[in-house]
Amino acid sequence: MKHLQPYIRYFIAVAEELHFRRAGERLHIAQPVLSRAIRQLEEQLGVVLLQRSRRHVALTTAGSLFLEECRVAQRAMERAERRAVKAHLGETGQLVIGYTDFAINGRLPMILAAFHEVLPEVNIDLIRRNSHEQLEDLASERLDLGFLTGPVSGKDLQHCRVHQTPFVAVLPDNHRLAALKAVPIQTLSDEPFVLGEMHQWRHMVPQIQALCLQAGFVPRIAREAPNSDSIFGLVAARMGVTLYPDCHLNYDRPGIAIRPLADSGTELVTEMAWSSSSVNQAVARFVEVVKELLKCDR
């Protein structure tokens, strides 16, 4: 059986008008062409769809049932066409986005909300990854975009700064330095430090070490932890102090005191990264929304 799609629109028009001339005018085709197309359709199906006389056209039982299914098929095709066009324009589809703790506690929630307002039909899957894992996943196309701690490097990767936040001192709540309004970094030189595990925090730990080196000392690492909650738990347990981005400490945590640093202008930078070779049109639309929202040009 030949493909029926070209005939469906013709049959629906005739079945709804029950008049070949009016159906032809509606379709902008000649009546003889339309009549021939309907006969070919009936021949392909092997059934009579229309009862015809000089003054009357009526649907047979088979024609009525076929009309119902044709309408369903037509709506499905129209929906498929709309979805294909939207996908081509990046207005629908799916994005897989990686994020760090610092991103989700920074501007990422605002970015996601803004994107959903503009393009609600794009589904977003969020995956928590450290910065190094995100760079690997972007390179292997397991991620469409990543929100990670800079610097960003990699073939075909583009990036845009989305957030920056100062470091603060995180102390046990009974620590002597907790009495200060702002903590000079050098006063931490003799303190045990709690830092993230290097294989998980390779973008973060060097920045903390650099801050300490600028103040004239190498931090003494007493404990390492796999994630933020573990770091804060160890500080609350009075096993050490740490330096941490202020964006992650925007709510009260029992057992710790948070103080700004008195003498550091260093900030943690969160970048949005994506592959310039991505074929997912929604990536380009997401980047457009972020750049417009944050006015970032690189």
N, C-alpha and C positions, 0 to 999 in steps of 0.2 A: 504493500500500500504506500502510495506516495505521501510525502509530508503534507499534513492538512492545514498547517498554519496559515498559508496564503488565503485559504477559503473561509477561515473562521470569521474574519471581519465582514466579509460579504454576506455570509449566512445570517449573522446577527442582525445586520441592517435589514435584510429582507424579512426575517422573522418578526422583527419589531414593527416594521412599517406595514407588512402584509400587502405590499404593493411594489412591483418591480421598478416602475418609473420613479416613485418617490425615493426608493432605496438607492437607485442609481444617482439621483440628484444629490442625495446625502453623501454618497461616496465619491461623487464627481467622476463617474464612469458611465459609459453608454449602456443603455438597457440590454441590448443584445449580448454584450460582453458579460454582463452580470448574469443573465439567464444561462448562458453557456457555462459559466463557472459553477453555478449551483447544480446543473445537470452533471457536470464532471464530478462534483463532490458526492452526489447521490450514487453515481456509478462506482466510485472508489469504495464507498461504504457498503454498497449493495442493498440499500434501503431507500424508501421514498420518504423524504423529509417534508415535502410540501404537496398539498392538493391544489391543482391549478385549474381554473376555468377562465373564460374570457373576462369575466367581471369579478372573479373572486380568487383569493389566495388564502389558504388555511394551513396550519401546521398539523401534521399527522401526530400520532402518539409518539412515534420515534423522533419526529422533529422537535416536539416539546421537550423531551428528555435531552436531546442533543443540544438544544438551545441553552438549557441550564448548565451543561458541562462546558459549552463554548464560552459562556460568560465567566465561569470560574477560570478557564484557561486564559481568557483575555486579561482578566485582572492579574493573574499570576505573571503573565508576560509583561504587562505594564509595570508591575512591581519590580520584576527582575531588571527591566530597563532603567527604572529610576535608581535602583540600588547600584547598578553598574556605573551609571553616570556619576552618582555620588562618590563611589569608590574611586573613580578616576580623578575626581576633584578633591579627594581626601576628606570628604564629608561623612564618610561611614567607614566601617572596617574595625580594625583592632590595633592597639599599640601595647607593646610590652615595655614597661619602664622600670628601670632599676633605681634604687634610692639608698642613701645612707641614713643613719640616725640623724645626722646634722641637717640633711635636706628635709626630712619629714618634720623636723622641729623648726625649720626655717620658713622659706617662702613656698615650698612645694604644695602645701594644701591650698594656698591662695591661687597658685597657677592651675592646679587641677580643677578648682571650682570655676575659674574664668574660662578654661577650655571647654568645660561641660556646658557652660552657658552658650558658647558660640557654636559648638559642634556636639550636640547631645547624642548623636547616633554613633559616635566612635567609642567603642568599648576599650577600657584601659585595664590592663593587668599590672599590678604593682608587685615587684619582687625586691625584697631586702637583700642587698649585696654590699660588700665592702668595695672601696674604690678600685682596687686592683682587679677584683672579680668582674666588675662592671666593664672595665677596659677590655678584658678578655672576651666577655660576652658580646660587647659591641663589635669586636673584630670578627667574631664567629657568627654574627647576626642572630644570636639568641636574644638580644635586646634591641629594641628600636631606638631608645633613648636612655641616657643615664644621668642621674643627678649625683655627683660625686665630688670628693675633695680634690682640688687641683694639686699639682699641674696635670694637664691632660696631654697625652702624647699617644700617637698611633697613626698608622697609615689610613688616610681618607677620613680621619676624625676631625670634625669641626666642633667648636665649643663656644659657649656664651656664659659670662659670669652672671649668676642669678642672685647670689647672696654672699654677704661677708659679715662676719661677726667677731668681736674682740674676744680674746681669751680672758678667763677669770681664774682666780684661785679657789680651789675646792678643798675645804679643811674639815676635820672633825669638829663638831659644834663646840667642844670644850677646849679647842686649841688656843694657845696664847695669842696667836695672830688673828684669831676671830674677833678680838676686841678692836682691831683697826678698821677704819672705814675703807681704806685701800691698802693693799699689800705690796710692798716692794719685792720684786722677784728675788733679789739677792738674799732676802731674809729666809728664803726657802733652801738655801744652799746646803744646810746640814740635815734637811728633812728627808725621810724615806719617801720615795715616789711610788704611786700606783699608776701604771700605764697599761694601755692595751697591748695585747700580744702582737709582736712585730709582724707575723705572717698575716694577721687580720687587719692591722692598723699601720701598714707600711707608708701610707700617705700622711698619717697623723702624727705618729711618734717622732719622726724627724723634725717636725715643726716645733714640737714641745722642747725637744733637745736643743734646737737652735735658739729658742727663747732663753733657755737657761745659759747657754754658751755666751749669748750677748750680755748676760748679767755676770759673767765671769766664773761660772762653775758648770760641771757636768752632773746632771741629776743622778742620784743614787737610786736605782730601780730596786725596790724591795719586793714588789708583787706585780704580776702581770695578770690581766683578766681578758676574757674573750669579747665582752660587750659592755655597753655603757652601764647597765644596771649593776653588773658585777663590780665595775670600777667604783661606782658610788657606794655600793654595799661595803666594799673593803675600806673605803675612806670612813664611812660611818662606824665601822668596827675599829677605827683608830689604828689602822695598819699603815697609814701613810697619807700623803697629800697628793694632789694632782693639779694640773692646769687643763682647762677645758673650755670649749667654745660656749659663750654665754647663751646662744640660741637653744641649747639643749637643757638649760637649767631655768626654764621659765615657769616652774611651779615648785612649791615647797617639797623638800625631801627630808624626812626625819634623820637626825643624826649628823647632818652636814651643815656647814656654813659656807656661803658663797660671797666672795669679796672681789671687787674689781682690782685689777693690777694698777699699781701707782705709776709704773714707768715703762709701759709697753704699748706701742701703736700697732703691733702685729695683729693681723686678723686672719681667721680661717676663711678661705674662699670656697664656696660651693659652685661648681660649674655644671651646666647642662651640656652633655656631649651627644653627638649623633654621627652616623656615617654619611658622608656626602654621596656615597654610591647607593644609598637605600632606594629600593623601588617602591616602598610603601608610601603612597601619596599623603597619608595622614601624618607622616613625620614632618613633611614640609609645612603642613597647616599648623601643627603643634608649635613648631619653631616660630612661625609667623605670629601666633598668638602671644608667645612668651616675649618675643622681641618688642612687640607693640605694648605689652603690659609693662615690661621692665625697662624699655628703652635701651636695651643692650645691643651693641653693634658688632660684637666679636664673639 
